[in-house]
Amino acid sequence: MEADKLLVRVAGGDQRAFEELYALVSGPVFGLVRRVVRDPAQSEEVAQEVLLELWRSAGRFDPARGSALSWILTLAHRRAVDRVRSARAATEREQREGRRNHHPAFDQVAEEVEAGLERQWVRHCLERLTTLQRESVTLAYYDGYTYREVAERLSLPLGTVKTRMRDGLTRLRECLGGVA
């Protein structure tokens, strides 16, 4: 009830009434805005905008349509929602612009092409190994097995696997010499 009387006086330009109204409603206005906006700095800004709007538009308040506090909190809620929507729209705009203007760096494209060519060349060189060498190298380097695990998987002595690996790697090095 007190807010209703103060708001009517504010509409008449009474600064003292505005000071009292400010003290009365600034806490609830900030609390409502804070729940909607969440960011403390943004909430303070929006609350100040609402209270400034309150000073400017107090004459639009109609006591026949509801209480002053309800009217003020409605202004605060609308302003807070507008701020959230505006921030969300700005973020979406920036993201769209970022996606639209994203061009991979030349170096990135060149590196991907080079890596693809290297993979093809490695496959080509692996095909030139004997089946036994290729099998040992593949298990060790692509599947991550140790020499001992490769020997167990192939049911071969460890020395035989080591020899296959050494010979296979030597042949790979010679074949890949044209790439490196």
Buried (B, 14 or more C-beta within 10 A) or exposed (E): EEBBBBBBBBBEEBEEBBEBBBEBBBEBBBEBBBEBBEEEEBBBBBBBBBBEBBBEEBEEBEEEEEBBBEBBBEBBBEBBBEBBEEEEEEEEEEEEEEEEEEEEEEEEEEEEEEEEEEEEBBEEBBEEBEEBBBBBBBBBBEEEBEBEBBBEBBEBEEEEBBBBBEBBBEBBEEBBEEEE
